[in-house]
């Protein structure tokens, strides 16, 4: 199959396509795609029905109400997509809350004669290894498997550098770490985050790799008494996270948490990193390692200074 025109409906897949040197073939992106820098030159074929400027609690309520009423959280501009005539659509089948539903993409393709013959590839990563496999899949379907192999090898080399630095740590040197994927209500990050934590030299016994993130009991987090907390709300950049994080000190027993007492609470850009299943998951690993072990990863801590901030700011 010749793939000359690609529609990417995920921020992560857009970055995968760019990393594979296929940017000139991308004819459409989603409303959430914000990288590479010239992404605004590409037509956008999705939009959100959620007020993403609302608070964490308000957004959660909107999502719950939309799911209850079976109203779509995102809209796909089917007419514009059809006019662009992609040979390939890269979408997702992981989370209806995160992007356009897979079923909606299938229905769109079936409804438009102009899209007859269009191939749909749905990514569904649950671990860091799955993200690498998705890069491989995209490389295969677009006819650049060797390029994908080289790209994955370069990413794995960076992962190995982090792992080599942390593998000699004693158990007591691996801080209890909680990564907060949503603030109100609280969600502890799962999926690939336990993989990243393990390699970065930390640990979290509240989640398991490959499991979806879910709502968490605040009392369970208090009982775990994390030594490090990383606040990474899904779809929030660093500035937005810093605006939202101010609610946390009002939570019960906040000041008693070891991470709070020892000033090891960090806000990060959870939109560009951590929650985006693409090549920059390796950047996320390096950021996390730098926050957990600043003495061992001083270079990375400085390199990614734009992506994280101690809370409260010092």
NUBA-886586 format. One record per residue (C-alpha): residue in one letter; x, y, z. Coordinates in Angstrom, 3 decimals, decimal comma. Layout:
<atoms>
<atom type="a" px="X" py="Y" pz="Z"/>
...
</atoms>
This chain:
<atoms>
<atom type="x" px="0,000" py="0,000" pz="0,000"/>
<atom type="x" px="1,298" py="3,430" pz="-0,932"/>
<atom type="x" px="0,998" py="5,917" pz="1,919"/>
<atom type="x" px="1,481" py="9,460" pz="0,694"/>
<atom type="x" px="-1,147" py="11,280" pz="2,745"/>
<atom type="x" px="-1,503" py="10,754" pz="6,496"/>
<atom type="x" px="-3,983" py="12,118" pz="9,032"/>
<atom type="x" px="-2,770" py="11,979" pz="12,624"/>
<atom type="x" px="-5,498" py="12,268" pz="15,247"/>
<atom type="x" px="-3,146" py="12,034" pz="18,243"/>
<atom type="x" px="-0,426" py="14,315" pz="19,533"/>
<atom type="x" px="1,758" py="11,268" pz="20,194"/>
<atom type="x" px="1,368" py="9,809" pz="16,707"/>
<atom type="x" px="2,089" py="13,211" pz="15,182"/>
<atom type="x" px="5,414" py="13,191" pz="17,025"/>
<atom type="x" px="6,070" py="9,618" pz="15,910"/>
<atom type="x" px="5,495" py="10,567" pz="12,269"/>
<atom type="x" px="7,763" py="13,585" pz="12,627"/>
<atom type="x" px="10,449" py="11,452" pz="14,249"/>
<atom type="x" px="10,265" py="8,995" pz="11,356"/>
<atom type="x" px="10,894" py="11,776" pz="8,838"/>
<atom type="x" px="7,348" py="11,606" pz="7,435"/>
<atom type="x" px="6,296" py="15,144" pz="8,236"/>
<atom type="x" px="5,868" py="16,068" pz="4,574"/>
<atom type="x" px="3,240" py="13,310" pz="4,221"/>
<atom type="x" px="1,078" py="14,532" pz="7,122"/>
<atom type="x" px="-1,988" py="16,324" pz="5,730"/>
<atom type="x" px="-4,058" py="16,650" pz="8,917"/>
<atom type="x" px="-3,597" py="16,718" pz="12,697"/>
<atom type="x" px="-5,758" py="16,924" pz="15,816"/>
<atom type="x" px="-6,625" py="19,993" pz="17,864"/>
<atom type="x" px="-4,210" py="18,781" pz="20,580"/>
<atom type="x" px="-1,144" py="18,484" pz="18,344"/>
<atom type="x" px="1,356" py="21,159" pz="19,354"/>
<atom type="x" px="4,672" py="19,691" pz="18,240"/>
<atom type="x" px="6,788" py="20,033" pz="16,079"/>
<atom type="x" px="6,933" py="23,849" pz="16,042"/>
<atom type="x" px="5,435" py="24,178" pz="12,544"/>
<atom type="x" px="2,436" py="21,989" pz="13,345"/>
<atom type="x" px="0,103" py="24,981" pz="12,998"/>
<atom type="x" px="0,702" py="24,833" pz="9,249"/>
<atom type="x" px="-1,268" py="21,583" pz="9,111"/>
<atom type="x" px="-5,089" py="21,462" pz="8,867"/>
<atom type="x" px="-6,824" py="20,407" pz="12,093"/>
<atom type="x" px="-9,704" py="17,952" pz="11,832"/>
<atom type="x" px="-10,768" py="17,515" pz="15,470"/>
<atom type="x" px="-12,001" py="19,770" pz="18,260"/>
<atom type="x" px="-13,130" py="19,333" pz="21,854"/>
<atom type="x" px="-16,536" py="19,738" pz="23,451"/>
<atom type="x" px="-14,927" py="20,146" pz="26,873"/>
<atom type="x" px="-14,156" py="23,516" pz="28,412"/>
<atom type="x" px="-10,468" py="22,799" pz="28,860"/>
<atom type="x" px="-9,970" py="26,111" pz="30,644"/>
<atom type="x" px="-12,078" py="24,958" pz="33,581"/>
<atom type="x" px="-10,722" py="23,604" pz="36,866"/>
<atom type="x" px="-9,802" py="19,938" pz="37,340"/>
<atom type="x" px="-13,015" py="19,300" pz="39,238"/>
<atom type="x" px="-15,157" py="21,052" pz="36,615"/>
<atom type="x" px="-13,501" py="19,186" pz="33,742"/>
<atom type="x" px="-13,999" py="15,881" pz="35,539"/>
<atom type="x" px="-17,666" py="16,732" pz="36,015"/>
<atom type="x" px="-18,051" py="17,612" pz="32,316"/>
<atom type="x" px="-16,461" py="14,317" pz="31,330"/>
<atom type="x" px="-18,704" py="12,323" pz="33,661"/>
<atom type="x" px="-21,818" py="14,069" pz="32,353"/>
<atom type="x" px="-20,787" py="13,537" pz="28,716"/>
<atom type="x" px="-20,111" py="9,858" pz="29,305"/>
<atom type="x" px="-23,422" py="9,470" pz="31,159"/>
<atom type="x" px="-25,370" py="11,140" pz="28,351"/>
<atom type="x" px="-23,284" py="9,373" pz="25,689"/>
<atom type="x" px="-22,334" py="12,695" pz="24,161"/>
<atom type="x" px="-18,958" py="12,756" pz="22,370"/>
<atom type="x" px="-16,130" py="14,529" pz="24,141"/>
<atom type="x" px="-14,479" py="15,316" pz="20,816"/>
<atom type="x" px="-15,710" py="16,069" pz="17,323"/>
<atom type="x" px="-14,198" py="14,905" pz="14,062"/>
<atom type="x" px="-14,618" py="17,188" pz="11,053"/>
<atom type="x" px="-15,579" py="14,420" pz="8,661"/>
<atom type="x" px="-16,071" py="16,672" pz="5,646"/>
<atom type="x" px="-12,677" py="18,293" pz="6,008"/>
<atom type="x" px="-11,039" py="14,925" pz="6,576"/>
<atom type="x" px="-12,657" py="13,546" pz="3,442"/>
<atom type="x" px="-11,547" py="16,567" pz="1,422"/>
<atom type="x" px="-7,949" py="15,895" pz="2,465"/>
<atom type="x" px="-8,227" py="12,265" pz="1,250"/>
<atom type="x" px="-5,680" py="10,598" pz="3,564"/>
<atom type="x" px="-4,401" py="7,137" pz="2,636"/>
<atom type="x" px="-3,794" py="6,458" pz="6,325"/>
<atom type="x" px="-5,421" py="7,657" pz="9,545"/>
<atom type="x" px="-3,519" py="7,121" pz="12,781"/>
<atom type="x" px="-5,806" py="7,211" pz="15,805"/>
<atom type="x" px="-6,211" py="5,451" pz="19,159"/>
<atom type="x" px="-8,299" py="2,760" pz="20,806"/>
<atom type="x" px="-7,058" py="3,315" pz="24,347"/>
<atom type="x" px="-9,146" py="5,995" pz="25,996"/>
<atom type="x" px="-12,386" py="7,657" pz="24,864"/>
<atom type="x" px="-11,647" py="10,489" pz="27,294"/>
<atom type="x" px="-8,296" py="11,278" pz="25,686"/>
<atom type="x" px="-9,093" py="11,624" pz="21,972"/>
<atom type="x" px="-11,659" py="10,969" pz="19,262"/>
<atom type="x" px="-13,254" py="7,541" pz="19,710"/>
<atom type="x" px="-12,020" py="4,799" pz="17,423"/>
<atom type="x" px="-15,604" py="3,880" pz="16,501"/>
<atom type="x" px="-16,229" py="7,464" pz="15,378"/>
<atom type="x" px="-13,202" py="7,320" pz="13,080"/>
<atom type="x" px="-14,380" py="4,019" pz="11,583"/>
<atom type="x" px="-17,862" py="5,447" pz="11,048"/>
<atom type="x" px="-16,410" py="8,532" pz="9,352"/>
<atom type="x" px="-14,393" py="6,438" pz="6,915"/>
<atom type="x" px="-17,414" py="4,305" pz="6,077"/>
<atom type="x" px="-19,629" py="7,328" pz="5,531"/>
<atom type="x" px="-17,487" py="9,063" pz="2,911"/>
<atom type="x" px="-16,775" py="7,612" pz="-0,550"/>
<atom type="x" px="-13,665" py="9,805" pz="-0,694"/>
<atom type="x" px="-12,248" py="7,779" pz="2,202"/>
<atom type="x" px="-12,904" py="4,394" pz="0,644"/>
<atom type="x" px="-9,705" py="2,402" pz="0,922"/>
<atom type="x" px="-8,283" py="4,578" pz="3,683"/>
<atom type="x" px="-6,391" py="2,493" pz="6,227"/>
<atom type="x" px="-6,944" py="3,083" pz="9,957"/>
<atom type="x" px="-4,198" py="2,265" pz="12,440"/>
<atom type="x" px="-5,264" py="2,449" pz="16,086"/>
<atom type="x" px="-2,555" py="2,756" pz="18,722"/>
<atom type="x" px="-3,253" py="1,312" pz="22,163"/>
<atom type="x" px="-0,131" py="1,591" pz="24,346"/>
<atom type="x" px="-0,226" py="0,581" pz="27,997"/>
<atom type="x" px="3,512" py="0,350" pz="28,745"/>
<atom type="x" px="6,689" py="2,022" pz="27,557"/>
<atom type="x" px="7,482" py="-1,060" pz="25,487"/>
<atom type="x" px="4,093" py="-0,681" pz="23,788"/>
<atom type="x" px="5,043" py="2,839" pz="22,728"/>
<atom type="x" px="8,173" py="1,493" pz="21,021"/>
<atom type="x" px="6,042" py="-1,182" pz="19,329"/>
<atom type="x" px="3,660" py="1,519" pz="18,090"/>
<atom type="x" px="6,586" py="3,365" pz="16,508"/>
<atom type="x" px="7,524" py="0,099" pz="14,821"/>
<atom type="x" px="3,944" py="-0,415" pz="13,577"/>
<atom type="x" px="3,735" py="3,083" pz="12,147"/>
<atom type="x" px="7,085" py="2,560" pz="10,433"/>
<atom type="x" px="5,873" py="-0,681" pz="8,873"/>
<atom type="x" px="2,536" py="0,621" pz="7,602"/>
<atom type="x" px="4,166" py="3,736" pz="6,120"/>
<atom type="x" px="6,898" py="1,746" pz="4,401"/>
<atom type="x" px="9,870" py="2,936" pz="6,454"/>
<atom type="x" px="10,611" py="-0,019" pz="8,786"/>
<atom type="x" px="14,388" py="0,508" pz="8,710"/>
<atom type="x" px="13,946" py="4,133" pz="9,683"/>
<atom type="x" px="11,698" py="3,085" pz="12,558"/>
<atom type="x" px="14,259" py="0,532" pz="13,704"/>
<atom type="x" px="16,989" py="3,178" pz="13,841"/>
<atom type="x" px="14,702" py="5,606" pz="15,647"/>
<atom type="x" px="13,707" py="3,035" pz="18,271"/>
<atom type="x" px="17,330" py="2,029" pz="18,760"/>
<atom type="x" px="18,281" py="5,643" pz="19,486"/>
<atom type="x" px="15,472" py="5,902" pz="22,047"/>
<atom type="x" px="16,423" py="2,611" pz="23,693"/>
<atom type="x" px="20,039" py="3,776" pz="23,957"/>
<atom type="x" px="18,888" py="6,766" pz="25,992"/>
<atom type="x" px="16,752" py="4,536" pz="28,199"/>
<atom type="x" px="19,770" py="2,284" pz="28,749"/>
<atom type="x" px="21,871" py="5,281" pz="29,846"/>
<atom type="x" px="19,353" py="6,101" pz="32,567"/>
<atom type="x" px="19,058" py="2,464" pz="33,600"/>
<atom type="x" px="22,819" py="2,045" pz="33,839"/>
<atom type="x" px="22,996" py="5,041" pz="36,154"/>
<atom type="x" px="20,252" py="3,832" pz="38,508"/>
<atom type="x" px="20,600" py="0,038" pz="38,481"/>
<atom type="x" px="23,116" py="0,026" pz="41,329"/>
<atom type="x" px="20,872" py="1,911" pz="43,729"/>
<atom type="x" px="19,995" py="0,219" pz="46,985"/>
<atom type="x" px="16,306" py="-0,127" pz="47,813"/>
<atom type="x" px="16,497" py="2,619" pz="50,408"/>
<atom type="x" px="17,891" py="4,969" pz="47,743"/>
<atom type="x" px="14,773" py="4,543" pz="45,600"/>
<atom type="x" px="12,261" py="7,089" pz="46,917"/>
<atom type="x" px="8,598" py="6,273" pz="47,351"/>
<atom type="x" px="7,098" py="8,342" pz="44,559"/>
<atom type="x" px="3,542" py="9,249" pz="43,649"/>
<atom type="x" px="2,813" py="10,730" pz="40,225"/>
<atom type="x" px="-0,503" py="12,568" pz="40,174"/>
<atom type="x" px="-2,190" py="12,373" pz="36,759"/>
<atom type="x" px="-5,267" py="14,329" pz="37,828"/>
<atom type="x" px="-5,675" py="16,632" pz="40,807"/>
<atom type="x" px="-9,372" py="16,866" pz="41,632"/>
<atom type="x" px="-10,430" py="14,127" pz="42,023"/>
<atom type="x" px="-7,045" py="12,541" pz="42,513"/>
<atom type="x" px="-5,719" py="9,973" pz="40,050"/>
<atom type="x" px="-2,349" py="8,249" pz="40,453"/>
<atom type="x" px="-0,642" py="7,675" pz="37,110"/>
<atom type="x" px="-0,376" py="4,096" pz="35,883"/>
<atom type="x" px="0,066" py="2,798" pz="32,310"/>
<atom type="x" px="3,758" py="3,362" pz="31,488"/>
<atom type="x" px="4,533" py="5,520" pz="34,525"/>
<atom type="x" px="5,522" py="2,543" pz="36,765"/>
<atom type="x" px="7,993" py="1,558" pz="33,999"/>
<atom type="x" px="9,479" py="5,038" pz="34,006"/>
<atom type="x" px="9,648" py="5,132" pz="37,802"/>
<atom type="x" px="11,415" py="1,796" pz="38,016"/>
<atom type="x" px="14,049" py="2,756" pz="35,432"/>
<atom type="x" px="14,465" py="6,261" pz="36,886"/>
<atom type="x" px="15,291" py="4,827" pz="40,301"/>
<atom type="x" px="12,042" py="5,295" pz="42,168"/>
<atom type="x" px="9,123" py="3,167" pz="43,199"/>
<atom type="x" px="5,377" py="3,348" pz="43,656"/>
<atom type="x" px="3,465" py="0,464" pz="45,221"/>
<atom type="x" px="0,075" py="2,057" pz="44,518"/>
<atom type="x" px="-0,024" py="1,247" pz="40,779"/>
<atom type="x" px="1,111" py="-1,394" pz="38,324"/>
<atom type="x" px="2,582" py="-1,034" pz="34,844"/>
<atom type="x" px="0,132" py="-1,693" pz="32,045"/>
<atom type="x" px="-2,940" py="-0,928" pz="34,133"/>
<atom type="x" px="-5,070" py="2,119" pz="33,292"/>
<atom type="x" px="-4,870" py="5,090" pz="35,617"/>
<atom type="x" px="-7,816" py="5,320" pz="37,973"/>
<atom type="x" px="-9,264" py="7,383" pz="40,769"/>
<atom type="x" px="-7,322" py="7,054" pz="44,016"/>
<atom type="x" px="-8,220" py="7,466" pz="47,653"/>
<atom type="x" px="-6,366" py="10,379" pz="49,195"/>
<atom type="x" px="-6,061" py="8,449" pz="52,451"/>
<atom type="x" px="-4,140" py="5,725" pz="50,586"/>
<atom type="x" px="-1,648" py="8,305" pz="49,372"/>
<atom type="x" px="-1,302" py="9,702" pz="52,899"/>
<atom type="x" px="-0,711" py="6,187" pz="54,237"/>
<atom type="x" px="1,947" py="5,559" pz="51,587"/>
<atom type="x" px="3,693" py="8,795" pz="52,663"/>
<atom type="x" px="5,530" py="9,472" pz="49,382"/>
<atom type="x" px="9,012" py="10,906" pz="49,600"/>
<atom type="x" px="8,589" py="12,512" pz="46,170"/>
<atom type="x" px="5,431" py="13,773" pz="44,481"/>
<atom type="x" px="5,297" py="14,678" pz="40,797"/>
<atom type="x" px="2,177" py="16,545" pz="39,702"/>
<atom type="x" px="1,499" py="15,876" pz="36,007"/>
<atom type="x" px="-2,165" py="16,469" pz="35,101"/>
<atom type="x" px="-3,080" py="15,049" pz="31,711"/>
<atom type="x" px="-3,288" py="17,767" pz="29,010"/>
<atom type="x" px="-1,968" py="20,497" pz="31,376"/>
<atom type="x" px="1,274" py="22,271" pz="30,539"/>
<atom type="x" px="3,562" py="23,506" pz="33,317"/>
<atom type="x" px="1,926" py="26,933" pz="33,594"/>
<atom type="x" px="-1,544" py="25,406" pz="33,843"/>
<atom type="x" px="-0,341" py="22,819" pz="36,358"/>
<atom type="x" px="1,088" py="25,536" pz="38,586"/>
<atom type="x" px="-2,277" py="27,323" pz="38,501"/>
<atom type="x" px="-4,150" py="24,152" pz="39,431"/>
<atom type="x" px="-1,746" py="22,761" pz="42,011"/>
<atom type="x" px="-2,723" py="25,370" pz="44,608"/>
<atom type="x" px="-5,692" py="23,252" pz="45,693"/>
<atom type="x" px="-3,471" py="20,477" pz="47,051"/>
<atom type="x" px="-2,465" py="22,183" pz="50,348"/>
<atom type="x" px="-6,146" py="22,183" pz="51,299"/>
<atom type="x" px="-6,235" py="18,371" pz="51,196"/>
<atom type="x" px="-6,237" py="16,564" pz="54,543"/>
<atom type="x" px="-2,799" py="16,026" pz="56,115"/>
<atom type="x" px="-0,988" py="17,617" pz="53,149"/>
<atom type="x" px="1,698" py="19,188" pz="55,305"/>
<atom type="x" px="2,435" py="15,844" pz="56,958"/>
<atom type="x" px="3,538" py="14,099" pz="53,739"/>
<atom type="x" px="7,283" py="13,406" pz="53,636"/>
<atom type="x" px="7,603" py="14,925" pz="50,148"/>
<atom type="x" px="5,990" py="18,152" pz="51,362"/>
<atom type="x" px="8,117" py="18,355" pz="54,500"/>
<atom type="x" px="11,302" py="17,733" pz="52,511"/>
<atom type="x" px="10,326" py="20,099" pz="49,680"/>
<atom type="x" px="10,308" py="17,353" pz="47,059"/>
<atom type="x" px="7,016" py="18,167" pz="45,347"/>
<atom type="x" px="7,377" py="18,989" pz="41,651"/>
<atom type="x" px="5,023" py="20,329" pz="39,007"/>
<atom type="x" px="5,785" py="19,203" pz="35,460"/>
<atom type="x" px="4,491" py="19,676" pz="31,948"/>
<atom type="x" px="2,213" py="16,643" pz="31,769"/>
<atom type="x" px="0,931" py="17,598" pz="28,343"/>
<atom type="x" px="4,146" py="17,538" pz="26,318"/>
<atom type="x" px="5,672" py="14,844" pz="28,521"/>
<atom type="x" px="4,571" py="11,904" pz="30,675"/>
<atom type="x" px="0,980" py="11,624" pz="29,368"/>
<atom type="x" px="1,884" py="11,724" pz="25,675"/>
<atom type="x" px="2,522" py="8,276" pz="24,228"/>
<atom type="x" px="5,230" py="9,157" pz="21,747"/>
<atom type="x" px="9,002" py="9,566" pz="21,415"/>
<atom type="x" px="9,187" py="12,181" pz="24,174"/>
<atom type="x" px="8,309" py="9,488" pz="26,692"/>
<atom type="x" px="12,084" py="9,034" pz="26,843"/>
<atom type="x" px="12,483" py="12,739" pz="27,614"/>
<atom type="x" px="9,940" py="12,138" pz="30,370"/>
<atom type="x" px="12,098" py="9,349" pz="31,763"/>
<atom type="x" px="15,122" py="11,645" pz="31,833"/>
<atom type="x" px="13,123" py="14,388" pz="33,566"/>
<atom type="x" px="11,860" py="11,963" pz="36,196"/>
<atom type="x" px="15,349" py="10,595" pz="36,836"/>
<atom type="x" px="16,625" py="14,151" pz="37,272"/>
<atom type="x" px="13,911" py="14,935" pz="39,835"/>
<atom type="x" px="14,490" py="11,738" pz="41,797"/>
<atom type="x" px="18,298" py="11,781" pz="41,681"/>
<atom type="x" px="19,509" py="15,314" pz="40,956"/>
<atom type="x" px="23,100" py="14,451" pz="41,893"/>
<atom type="x" px="23,259" py="11,688" pz="39,277"/>
<atom type="x" px="21,364" py="13,539" pz="36,537"/>
<atom type="x" px="22,479" py="17,151" pz="36,910"/>
<atom type="x" px="22,836" py="17,614" pz="33,158"/>
<atom type="x" px="19,292" py="16,427" pz="32,477"/>
<atom type="x" px="17,914" py="18,502" pz="35,351"/>
<atom type="x" px="19,298" py="21,630" pz="33,678"/>
<atom type="x" px="18,371" py="20,562" pz="30,139"/>
<atom type="x" px="14,693" py="20,165" pz="30,996"/>
<atom type="x" px="14,418" py="23,148" pz="33,304"/>
<atom type="x" px="11,587" py="24,491" pz="31,141"/>
<atom type="x" px="9,466" py="21,413" pz="31,847"/>
<atom type="x" px="9,430" py="21,258" pz="35,647"/>
<atom type="x" px="9,299" py="23,441" pz="38,726"/>
<atom type="x" px="9,593" py="22,808" pz="42,455"/>
<atom type="x" px="6,388" py="23,461" pz="44,375"/>
<atom type="x" px="6,079" py="25,826" pz="46,034"/>
<atom type="x" px="8,451" py="27,722" pz="43,781"/>
<atom type="x" px="11,719" py="28,575" pz="45,441"/>
</atoms>
